[in-house]
Amino acid sequence: MSKPVVAITRPKDRAQKACEIVEKLGGKAFLAPTLDLKPVNTDSLKELVKRKDELDWIIFTSPTTIVSLNKFYPDFIKTLNCKLAVIGNKTGKLAEKQGLSVDLMPDDFTAEGLIEEFKKRNITGKTIGIPRTASARAVLPEELKKLGNTVILAEAYKSLFPMDEKAVKDLISKIENKEIDAITFTSPLTVENFFEIVDDKEKMAKLLSENLLTVSIGPITAKVLDKYGIAYIYPDTYTVPDMMELLFKTLNEKSNR
């Protein structure tokens, strides 16, 4: 049997691990980023850095936040004197590499999971910094404010439309020609941007449901797939390794039927 071809739609600078896992599990990765990330030094980020000593908590929701802070303010992370919450193993590991201790990481790697942990601990009346992308969902800052906290929201990076549109069009062509066995989506924007480039959205949704295996990293991304009427699976733990394990397990089960 030939190696299954798995499409990776992650931003290029965050796709290497996913591609390596695909190869390790016996597949062939096809990289077509439907999202690009660009660190930016915005006024809101400058304001957060200026108010660093007011912070009781800071929340890192992705590794790109840390990359951006290190790029523009190399001393910021080293001199943080507050508690740290993170979403996801990868973000936590990168923070620890910077010499930080992670005080809170929810088992459910979503904003909702983190909010639940803040509620359980009755964290209220605190000043919380959240550097992230401006296109992120509003649920995290809104719910933390409802708990009686002050939130300093800062744009640390931009989520951009894919810069290599040709790669995405190549992916669309390969899907139509049945050259892709599975496709993975790791954020709502990876789905939205993909369908922005697709001409016949209904036809593509049918192909993703019937001709290949569509895998979401978790329930938040899955909601966007629901919007397009696409059949999908996602793992119990919302990480790239767990997503790939589930993908290959499912493909193997299908081939053994």
Backbone as CSV, one residue per row, in Angstrom:
resi,resn,N_x,N_y,N_z,CA_x,CA_y,CA_z,C_x,C_y,C_z
1,MET,0.842,-1.194,0.000,0.000,0.000,0.000,0.884,1.254,0.000
2,SER,0.519,2.256,-0.835,1.320,3.480,-0.895,1.090,4.305,0.366
3,LYS,2.037,5.178,0.649,1.935,6.001,1.859,0.739,6.948,1.749
4,PRO,-0.092,7.050,2.796,-1.191,8.018,2.742,-0.659,9.452,2.732
5,VAL,-1.282,10.284,1.901,-0.864,11.690,1.789,-1.764,12.530,2.698
6,VAL,-1.124,13.254,3.613,-1.855,14.057,4.593,-1.572,15.542,4.344
7,ALA,-2.631,16.301,4.117,-2.481,17.751,3.905,-2.400,18.463,5.248
8,ILE,-1.391,19.323,5.372,-1.193,20.130,6.581,-1.496,21.582,6.211
9,THR,-2.450,22.193,6.916,-2.839,23.577,6.585,-2.321,24.587,7.608
10,ARG,-1.485,24.132,8.533,-0.939,25.017,9.581,-0.043,26.102,8.977
11,PRO,0.155,27.209,9.702,1.151,28.191,9.259,2.519,27.519,9.083
12,LYS,3.238,27.947,8.079,4.501,27.283,7.709,5.484,27.172,8.875
13,ASP,5.602,28.249,9.667,6.592,28.231,10.758,6.151,27.366,11.937
14,ARG,4.925,26.821,11.886,4.468,25.944,12.960,4.126,24.544,12.446
15,ALA,4.490,24.277,11.201,4.068,23.012,10.570,5.120,21.912,10.619
16,GLN,6.354,22.243,10.961,7.439,21.257,10.879,7.160,20.001,11.713
17,LYS,6.710,20.218,12.965,6.438,19.086,13.857,5.340,18.193,13.274
18,ALA,4.303,18.814,12.745,3.189,18.048,12.168,3.672,17.201,10.997
19,CYS,4.504,17.796,10.146,5.045,17.065,8.985,5.918,15.898,9.441
20,GLU,6.725,16.138,10.476,7.596,15.079,11.010,6.772,13.909,11.555
21,ILE,5.685,14.224,12.259,4.834,13.172,12.827,4.195,12.342,11.718
22,VAL,3.741,13.014,10.661,3.133,12.311,9.521,4.129,11.317,8.928
23,GLU,5.362,11.782,8.710,6.397,10.914,8.126,6.705,9.740,9.072
24,LYS,6.786,10.039,10.364,7.110,9.009,11.364,6.017,7.925,11.425
25,LEU,4.768,8.337,11.224,3.656,7.393,11.290,3.410,6.669,9.961
26,GLY,4.299,6.932,8.991,4.224,6.190,7.736,3.478,6.884,6.615
27,GLY,3.282,8.178,6.757,2.582,8.926,5.711,3.494,9.890,4.984
28,LYS,2.892,10.647,4.073,3.617,11.676,3.325,2.882,12.997,3.538
29,ALA,3.592,14.003,4.025,2.959,15.297,4.314,2.940,16.178,3.072
30,PHE,1.804,16.850,2.871,1.707,17.871,1.817,1.359,19.179,2.513
31,LEU,2.325,20.101,2.515,2.158,21.361,3.250,1.540,22.435,2.359
32,ALA,0.390,22.944,2.798,-0.283,24.044,2.090,-0.898,24.959,3.149
33,PRO,-0.097,25.877,3.722,-0.615,26.723,4.798,-1.797,27.587,4.335
34,THR,-2.896,27.508,5.082,-4.040,28.368,4.765,-4.101,29.541,5.740
35,LEU,-3.016,29.709,6.499,-2.925,30.792,7.465,-1.459,31.143,7.667
36,ASP,-1.160,32.433,7.733,0.196,32.881,8.045,0.144,33.783,9.275
37,LEU,1.188,33.720,10.080,1.257,34.503,11.313,2.428,35.476,11.251
38,LYS,2.173,36.726,11.647,3.243,37.737,11.585,3.302,38.509,12.909
39,PRO,4.426,38.398,13.644,4.562,39.194,14.876,4.476,40.690,14.567
40,VAL,3.764,41.445,15.418,3.632,42.894,15.212,3.807,43.614,16.543
41,ASN,4.439,44.771,16.482,4.646,45.593,17.678,3.606,46.713,17.677
42,THR,2.426,46.405,18.170,1.310,47.341,18.131,1.321,48.273,19.346
43,ASP,0.486,49.315,19.275,0.353,50.227,20.421,-0.167,49.473,21.647
44,SER,-1.082,48.529,21.402,-1.636,47.771,22.537,-0.570,46.891,23.192
45,LEU,0.363,46.368,22.386,1.451,45.560,22.940,2.408,46.452,23.745
46,LYS,2.683,47.644,23.209,3.535,48.598,23.933,2.915,48.945,25.287
47,GLU,1.583,49.104,25.286,0.860,49.439,26.521,0.962,48.309,27.540
48,LEU,0.818,47.071,27.069,0.935,45.915,27.972,2.329,45.856,28.591
49,VAL,3.346,46.060,27.773,4.733,46.006,28.253,4.968,47.106,29.290
50,LYS,4.405,48.290,29.022,4.552,49.430,29.934,3.895,49.138,31.297
51,ARG,2.815,48.351,31.252,2.047,48.072,32.479,2.396,46.705,33.099
52,LYS,3.527,46.180,32.698,3.942,44.837,33.132,3.887,44.657,34.647
53,ASP,4.301,45.676,35.400,4.367,45.548,36.862,2.994,45.551,37.529
54,GLU,1.947,45.890,36.763,0.579,45.854,37.308,-0.023,44.452,37.241
55,LEU,0.595,43.574,36.441,-0.021,42.281,36.158,0.018,41.311,37.338
56,ASP,-1.135,40.697,37.595,-1.196,39.575,38.536,-1.054,38.258,37.776
57,TRP,-1.575,38.256,36.529,-1.505,37.084,35.657,-1.193,37.539,34.237
58,ILE,-0.526,36.664,33.487,-0.428,36.834,32.041,-0.828,35.502,31.406
59,ILE,-1.525,35.588,30.274,-1.987,34.377,29.593,-1.355,34.313,28.211
60,PHE,-0.665,33.208,27.943,-0.136,32.939,26.600,-1.014,31.867,25.956
61,THR,-1.636,32.217,24.854,-2.550,31.272,24.196,-1.906,30.531,23.031
62,SER,-0.702,30.946,22.631,-0.008,30.253,21.536,1.487,30.557,21.591
63,PRO,2.303,29.694,20.982,3.751,29.957,20.953,4.097,31.260,20.233
64,THR,3.281,31.669,19.259,3.584,32.880,18.475,3.601,34.125,19.359
65,THR,2.783,34.126,20.406,2.792,35.237,21.363,4.176,35.392,21.977
66,ILE,4.760,34.275,22.390,6.080,34.291,23.024,7.144,34.736,22.018
67,VAL,7.041,34.225,20.803,7.977,34.601,19.729,7.931,36.111,19.504
68,SER,6.724,36.661,19.452,6.557,38.096,19.205,7.141,38.933,20.351
69,LEU,6.846,38.558,21.585,7.378,39.309,22.731,8.907,39.276,22.757
70,ASN,9.473,38.109,22.464,10.942,37.999,22.429,11.557,38.836,21.317
71,LYS,10.841,38.931,20.211,11.345,39.698,19.056,11.417,41.197,19.372
72,PHE,10.340,41.725,19.969,10.257,43.175,20.182,10.716,43.615,21.569
73,TYR,10.552,42.737,22.560,10.893,43.089,23.947,11.633,41.925,24.598
74,PRO,12.917,41.727,24.233,13.664,40.547,24.688,13.773,40.405,26.207
75,ASP,13.611,41.510,26.952,13.732,41.425,28.415,12.389,41.209,29.106
76,PHE,11.310,41.310,28.365,9.975,41.278,28.979,9.722,39.974,29.730
77,ILE,9.910,38.855,29.043,9.609,37.551,29.653,10.553,37.267,30.825
78,LYS,11.834,37.636,30.655,12.830,37.379,31.708,12.478,38.085,33.020
79,THR,11.805,39.231,32.906,11.567,40.052,34.106,10.104,40.031,34.554
80,LEU,9.330,39.086,34.031,7.925,38.966,34.456,7.861,38.578,35.925
81,ASN,6.962,39.232,36.660,6.806,38.904,38.074,5.311,38.713,38.384
82,CYS,4.715,37.765,37.678,3.290,37.483,37.878,3.051,36.010,37.579
83,LYS,1.829,35.557,37.801,1.507,34.167,37.502,1.241,34.000,36.009
84,LEU,1.483,32.766,35.535,1.358,32.481,34.111,0.357,31.364,33.860
85,ALA,-0.579,31.632,32.945,-1.499,30.606,32.461,-1.249,30.413,30.968
86,VAL,-1.331,29.181,30.504,-1.118,28.904,29.082,-2.210,27.978,28.564
87,ILE,-2.415,28.022,27.261,-3.300,27.060,26.605,-2.424,26.187,25.711
88,GLY,-2.371,24.902,26.027,-1.651,23.948,25.181,-0.256,23.589,25.660
89,ASN,0.110,22.332,25.422,1.433,21.813,25.802,2.573,22.579,25.153
90,LYS,2.408,22.854,23.842,3.489,23.484,23.089,3.798,24.871,23.643
91,THR,2.743,25.614,23.952,2.918,26.952,24.530,3.588,26.842,25.893
92,GLY,3.131,25.871,26.686,3.710,25.669,28.023,5.181,25.316,27.974
93,LYS,5.532,24.424,27.061,6.935,23.994,26.950,7.835,25.150,26.515
94,LEU,7.347,25.972,25.578,8.141,27.113,25.110,8.313,28.134,26.234
95,ALA,7.261,28.346,27.017,7.359,29.273,28.161,8.389,28.775,29.171
96,GLU,8.377,27.471,29.424,9.340,26.894,30.375,10.770,27.000,29.859
97,LYS,10.933,26.885,28.531,12.271,27.063,27.934,12.791,28.473,28.166
98,GLN,11.864,29.420,28.332,12.251,30.816,28.579,12.545,31.049,30.067
99,GLY,12.422,29.969,30.866,12.709,30.089,32.288,11.490,30.417,33.142
100,LEU,10.295,30.354,32.544,9.073,30.653,33.293,8.486,29.384,33.907
101,SER,7.758,29.552,35.002,6.993,28.442,35.582,5.539,28.624,35.183
102,VAL,4.928,27.560,34.707,3.514,27.619,34.326,2.670,27.330,35.561
103,ASP,1.838,28.286,35.946,0.992,28.129,37.126,-0.335,27.462,36.807
104,LEU,-0.771,27.587,35.556,-2.075,27.042,35.201,-2.131,26.669,33.725
105,MET,-2.455,25.403,33.453,-2.698,24.949,32.088,-3.894,23.998,32.134
106,PRO,-5.000,24.356,31.507,-6.184,23.496,31.589,-5.991,22.190,30.828
107,ASP,-6.681,21.141,31.276,-6.657,19.868,30.543,-7.326,20.022,29.186
108,ASP,-8.354,20.873,29.148,-9.072,21.175,27.909,-8.377,22.387,27.281
109,PHE,-7.644,22.147,26.184,-6.818,23.202,25.590,-7.645,24.192,24.765
110,THR,-8.584,24.861,25.435,-9.411,25.882,24.787,-9.564,27.055,25.750
111,ALA,-10.048,28.185,25.211,-10.336,29.337,26.076,-11.350,28.952,27.138
112,GLU,-12.349,28.162,26.736,-13.374,27.728,27.676,-12.784,26.900,28.814
113,GLY,-11.824,26.041,28.467,-11.155,25.214,29.477,-10.407,26.073,30.491
114,LEU,-9.757,27.118,29.995,-9.002,28.015,30.880,-9.952,28.812,31.781
115,ILE,-11.054,29.272,31.217,-12.041,30.034,32.005,-12.571,29.176,33.156
116,GLU,-12.841,27.915,32.865,-13.335,27.004,33.909,-12.342,26.906,35.064
117,GLU,-11.046,26.847,34.722,-10.014,26.752,35.768,-9.957,28.035,36.599
118,PHE,-10.116,29.195,35.950,-10.131,30.467,36.680,-11.345,30.521,37.617
119,LYS,-12.475,29.992,37.131,-13.697,29.968,37.967,-13.496,29.066,39.180
120,LYS,-12.935,27.871,38.933,-12.699,26.915,40.028,-11.839,27.532,41.121
121,ARG,-10.853,28.313,40.711,-9.918,28.908,41.674,-10.418,30.256,42.212
122,ASN,-11.610,30.654,41.755,-12.211,31.923,42.186,-11.247,33.099,42.006
123,ILE,-10.643,33.146,40.825,-9.683,34.228,40.535,-10.480,35.455,40.092
124,THR,-10.498,36.456,40.968,-11.278,37.671,40.712,-10.514,38.888,41.232
125,GLY,-10.839,40.044,40.685,-10.189,41.279,41.126,-8.720,41.379,40.742
126,LYS,-8.316,40.611,39.740,-6.909,40.603,39.303,-6.736,41.372,37.986
127,THR,-5.498,41.770,37.731,-5.164,42.390,36.440,-4.481,41.328,35.589
128,ILE,-5.102,41.053,34.430,-4.649,39.942,33.591,-4.271,40.451,32.199
129,GLY,-3.054,40.161,31.780,-2.593,40.537,30.438,-2.795,39.391,29.465
130,ILE,-3.340,39.709,28.277,-3.526,38.678,27.245,-2.967,39.195,25.913
131,PRO,-1.684,38.897,25.625,-1.155,39.222,24.302,-1.517,38.101,23.322
132,ARG,-2.082,38.449,22.168,-2.534,37.425,21.217,-2.844,38.072,19.871
133,THR,-3.509,37.356,18.973,-3.896,37.939,17.694,-5.248,38.633,17.838
134,ALA,-5.440,39.716,17.102,-6.692,40.473,17.195,-7.883,39.673,16.679
135,SER,-7.623,38.666,15.845,-8.729,37.879,15.276,-9.189,36.739,16.194
136,ALA,-8.561,36.615,17.363,-8.961,35.559,18.302,-10.377,35.811,18.818
137,ARG,-11.028,34.743,19.267,-12.393,34.867,19.770,-12.436,35.739,21.033
138,ALA,-13.584,36.396,21.245,-13.721,37.339,22.362,-14.025,36.658,23.691
139,VAL,-14.292,35.354,23.658,-14.796,34.664,24.860,-13.855,34.774,26.062
140,LEU,-12.549,34.668,25.852,-11.609,34.664,26.986,-11.609,35.997,27.736
141,PRO,-11.330,37.133,27.070,-11.343,38.397,27.825,-12.717,38.732,28.406
142,GLU,-13.773,38.431,27.663,-15.118,38.767,28.143,-15.471,38.007,29.419
143,GLU,-15.178,36.696,29.435,-15.515,35.882,30.609,-14.643,36.232,31.815
144,LEU,-13.382,36.581,31.549,-12.502,36.974,32.668,-12.977,38.288,33.282
145,LYS,-13.492,39.190,32.434,-14.046,40.455,32.956,-15.297,40.182,33.781
146,LYS,-16.118,39.236,33.322,-17.344,38.884,34.068,-17.013,38.348,35.458
147,LEU,-15.818,37.762,35.591,-15.383,37.254,36.894,-14.858,38.379,37.800
148,GLY,-14.864,39.619,37.266,-14.430,40.765,38.068,-12.969,41.122,37.911
149,ASN,-12.358,40.640,36.827,-10.943,40.940,36.578,-10.794,42.101,35.603
150,THR,-9.644,42.764,35.676,-9.276,43.784,34.684,-8.419,43.101,33.628
151,VAL,-8.777,43.256,32.371,-8.044,42.582,31.294,-7.328,43.609,30.421
152,ILE,-6.021,43.392,30.245,-5.244,44.217,29.310,-5.001,43.362,28.067
153,LEU,-5.742,43.677,27.009,-5.670,42.907,25.764,-4.660,43.566,24.833
154,ALA,-3.756,42.760,24.260,-2.735,43.328,23.380,-2.583,42.476,22.123
155,GLU,-2.476,43.147,20.979,-2.253,42.411,19.726,-0.751,42.179,19.555
156,ALA,-0.346,40.897,19.619,1.073,40.541,19.528,1.448,40.012,18.146
157,TYR,0.456,39.528,17.411,0.723,39.055,16.045,-0.552,39.108,15.216
158,LYS,-0.371,39.135,13.919,-1.509,39.152,13.005,-1.697,37.769,12.380
159,SER,-2.948,37.391,12.230,-3.290,36.170,11.494,-3.648,36.595,10.081
160,LEU,-2.819,36.204,9.121,-2.950,36.703,7.756,-3.510,35.654,6.807
161,PHE,-4.116,36.152,5.734,-4.549,35.280,4.645,-3.302,34.618,4.058
162,PRO,-3.391,33.379,3.585,-2.179,32.695,3.099,-1.416,33.484,2.043
163,MET,-0.113,33.628,2.290,0.735,34.377,1.354,1.079,33.523,0.136
164,ASP,1.096,32.195,0.328,1.383,31.288,-0.788,0.063,30.671,-1.266
165,GLU,-0.703,31.481,-1.984,-2.018,31.025,-2.446,-1.892,29.873,-3.452
166,LYS,-0.760,29.843,-4.172,-0.546,28.789,-5.178,-0.536,27.404,-4.517
167,ALA,0.110,27.300,-3.342,0.172,26.018,-2.627,-1.228,25.536,-2.258
168,VAL,-2.096,26.474,-1.866,-3.467,26.107,-1.493,-4.244,25.672,-2.730
169,LYS,-4.019,26.366,-3.845,-4.701,25.980,-5.097,-4.215,24.604,-5.571
170,ASP,-2.929,24.326,-5.362,-2.391,22.984,-5.680,-3.085,21.931,-4.818
171,LEU,-3.303,22.268,-3.542,-3.984,21.346,-2.634,-5.414,21.074,-3.122
172,ILE,-6.114,22.133,-3.498,-7.494,21.990,-3.995,-7.521,21.051,-5.204
173,SER,-6.572,21.258,-6.116,-6.477,20.418,-7.320,-6.218,18.952,-6.949
174,LYS,-5.324,18.738,-5.976,-4.997,17.369,-5.544,-6.205,16.694,-4.881
175,ILE,-6.961,17.474,-4.122,-8.171,16.914,-3.489,-9.164,16.490,-4.576
176,GLU,-9.343,17.353,-5.576,-10.277,17.049,-6.669,-9.831,15.834,-7.480
177,ASN,-8.510,15.630,-7.555,-7.964,14.486,-8.307,-7.740,13.240,-7.443
178,LYS,-8.256,13.288,-6.210,-8.163,12.151,-5.271,-6.716,11.767,-4.955
179,GLU,-5.858,12.784,-4.829,-4.446,12.541,-4.503,-4.138,12.795,-3.029
180,ILE,-5.157,13.189,-2.255,-4.991,13.460,-0.826,-5.852,12.469,-0.047
181,ASP,-5.268,11.855,0.978,-6.007,10.868,1.776,-6.643,11.473,3.026
182,ALA,-6.013,12.526,3.553,-6.543,13.166,4.767,-6.111,14.626,4.789
183,ILE,-6.909,15.442,5.470,-6.567,16.859,5.625,-6.764,17.241,7.087
184,THR,-5.870,18.078,7.601,-5.944,18.490,9.006,-6.141,20.007,9.097
185,PHE,-6.966,20.413,10.054,-7.204,21.835,10.328,-6.959,22.079,11.810
186,THR,-6.144,23.099,12.125,-5.750,23.312,13.525,-6.274,24.614,14.136
187,SER,-7.082,25.359,13.401,-7.723,26.552,13.958,-8.885,26.944,13.050
188,PRO,-9.846,27.707,13.569,-10.961,28.127,12.722,-10.523,28.838,11.440
189,LEU,-9.488,29.676,11.542,-9.044,30.427,10.356,-8.413,29.540,9.288
190,THR,-7.834,28.402,9.685,-7.277,27.509,8.655,-8.401,26.975,7.769
191,VAL,-9.588,26.803,8.353,-10.751,26.352,7.572,-11.323,27.509,6.752
192,GLU,-11.568,28.642,7.424,-12.194,29.795,6.747,-11.366,30.262,5.547
193,ASN,-10.051,30.369,5.736,-9.194,30.847,4.648,-9.145,29.855,3.489
194,PHE,-9.162,28.567,3.822,-9.184,27.529,2.790,-10.423,27.699,1.904
195,PHE,-11.576,27.859,2.538,-12.817,27.978,1.775,-12.940,29.330,1.068
196,GLU,-12.182,30.312,1.543,-12.138,31.617,0.856,-11.520,31.458,-0.534
197,ILE,-10.573,30.528,-0.658,-9.870,30.311,-1.930,-10.635,29.330,-2.827
198,VAL,-11.399,28.425,-2.211,-12.173,27.433,-2.977,-13.295,28.123,-3.765
199,ASP,-13.440,27.773,-5.043,-14.513,28.355,-5.869,-15.859,27.690,-5.570
200,ASP,-15.904,26.366,-5.715,-17.153,25.634,-5.496,-17.140,25.039,-4.084
201,LYS,-17.663,25.818,-3.142,-17.580,25.427,-1.720,-18.408,24.175,-1.421
202,GLU,-19.552,24.065,-2.040,-20.421,22.905,-1.808,-19.752,21.614,-2.280
203,LYS,-19.150,21.700,-3.462,-18.450,20.533,-4.023,-17.275,20.135,-3.126
204,MET,-16.511,21.141,-2.658,-15.352,20.857,-1.806,-15.789,20.238,-0.476
205,ALA,-16.860,20.753,0.117,-17.361,20.199,1.379,-17.729,18.722,1.203
206,LYS,-18.317,18.403,0.056,-18.701,17.010,-0.238,-17.447,16.134,-0.376
207,LEU,-16.425,16.655,-1.054,-15.172,15.909,-1.229,-14.501,15.655,0.120
208,LEU,-14.481,16.693,0.977,-13.833,16.551,2.290,-14.581,15.547,3.173
209,SER,-15.882,15.411,2.945,-16.686,14.478,3.737,-16.613,13.054,3.218
210,GLU,-16.533,12.921,1.898,-16.703,11.598,1.289,-15.431,10.981,0.699
211,ASN,-14.525,11.817,0.205,-13.361,11.287,-0.523,-12.096,11.176,0.313
212,LEU,-12.060,11.879,1.437,-10.865,11.817,2.284,-11.267,11.993,3.735
213,LEU,-10.317,11.808,4.607,-10.570,11.936,6.042,-10.240,13.362,6.475
214,THR,-11.217,14.049,7.038,-11.003,15.408,7.539,-10.851,15.353,9.051
215,VAL,-9.753,15.932,9.547,-9.450,15.871,10.980,-9.284,17.289,11.540
216,SER,-10.030,17.574,12.586,-9.951,18.851,13.299,-9.123,18.649,14.558
217,ILE,-8.441,19.695,14.993,-7.649,19.560,16.223,-8.540,19.520,17.461
218,GLY,-9.751,20.084,17.360,-10.646,20.102,18.517,-11.996,20.705,18.180
219,PRO,-12.845,20.898,19.184,-14.233,21.306,18.957,-14.417,22.726,18.427
220,ILE,-13.493,23.633,18.738,-13.657,25.022,18.273,-13.489,25.088,16.751
221,THR,-12.444,24.434,16.245,-12.236,24.354,14.796,-13.363,23.548,14.143
222,ALA,-13.825,22.513,14.850,-14.899,21.660,14.320,-16.183,22.442,14.060
223,LYS,-16.438,23.478,14.854,-17.650,24.293,14.661,-17.672,24.929,13.275
224,VAL,-16.500,25.319,12.776,-16.430,25.927,11.438,-16.665,24.855,10.370
225,LEU,-16.146,23.650,10.607,-16.400,22.540,9.676,-17.899,22.207,9.652
226,ASP,-18.543,22.312,10.811,-20.001,22.109,10.878,-20.726,23.113,9.987
227,LYS,-20.233,24.336,10.004,-20.862,25.410,9.214,-20.903,25.060,7.723
228,TYR,-19.846,24.358,7.278,-19.775,23.963,5.865,-20.365,22.566,5.623
229,GLY,-20.887,21.954,6.674,-21.513,20.634,6.526,-20.539,19.508,6.250
230,ILE,-19.350,19.595,6.848,-18.289,18.610,6.584,-18.241,17.563,7.702
231,ALA,-18.114,16.297,7.321,-17.916,15.215,8.299,-16.454,15.226,8.736
232,TYR,-16.204,15.044,10.033,-14.835,15.143,10.555,-14.703,14.298,11.811
233,ILE,-13.463,14.160,12.257,-13.175,13.565,13.566,-12.220,14.504,14.300
234,TYR,-12.173,14.394,15.625,-11.123,15.110,16.373,-10.772,14.319,17.628
235,PRO,-9.542,14.496,18.132,-9.067,13.681,19.265,-9.630,14.159,20.603
236,ASP,-9.477,13.330,21.626,-9.922,13.698,22.984,-9.042,14.796,23.570
237,THR,-7.754,14.763,23.226,-6.822,15.807,23.676,-6.439,16.632,22.455
238,TYR,-6.580,17.966,22.577,-6.481,18.825,21.395,-5.041,19.243,21.091
239,THR,-4.233,18.258,20.685,-2.846,18.530,20.309,-2.577,17.942,18.933
240,VAL,-1.532,18.440,18.288,-1.160,17.925,16.960,-0.772,16.442,17.028
241,PRO,0.072,16.005,17.993,0.392,14.569,18.040,-0.846,13.685,18.207
242,ASP,-1.784,14.090,19.078,-2.998,13.287,19.285,-3.873,13.276,18.034
243,MET,-3.918,14.409,17.345,-4.682,14.503,16.109,-4.131,13.545,15.055
244,MET,-2.807,13.491,14.945,-2.174,12.618,13.953,-2.321,11.138,14.313
245,GLU,-2.213,10.841,15.606,-2.413,9.448,16.052,-3.809,8.966,15.664
246,LEU,-4.800,9.807,15.919,-6.182,9.465,15.588,-6.356,9.322,14.072
247,LEU,-5.736,10.231,13.330,-5.828,10.207,11.866,-5.335,8.862,11.312
248,PHE,-4.144,8.448,11.722,-3.552,7.216,11.170,-4.273,5.969,11.679
249,LYS,-4.744,6.038,12.926,-5.523,4.909,13.465,-6.797,4.725,12.626
250,THR,-7.460,5.827,12.306,-8.695,5.776,11.523,-8.432,5.293,10.096
251,LEU,-7.349,5.808,9.487,-7.003,5.382,8.127,-6.702,3.886,8.088
252,ASN,-5.956,3.414,9.095,-5.597,1.995,9.158,-6.832,1.110,9.333
253,GLU,-7.745,1.573,10.168,-8.981,0.812,10.381,-9.792,0.711,9.090
254,LYS,-9.821,1.822,8.352,-10.568,1.850,7.082,-9.943,0.906,6.069
255,SER,-8.616,0.887,5.998,-7.936,0.055,5.004,-8.032,-1.434,5.348
256,ASN,-8.271,-1.740,6.640,-8.361,-3.135,7.066,-9.781,-3.735,6.966
257,ARG,-10.731,-2.859,6.621,-12.116,-3.338,6.523,-12.315,-4.203,5.299
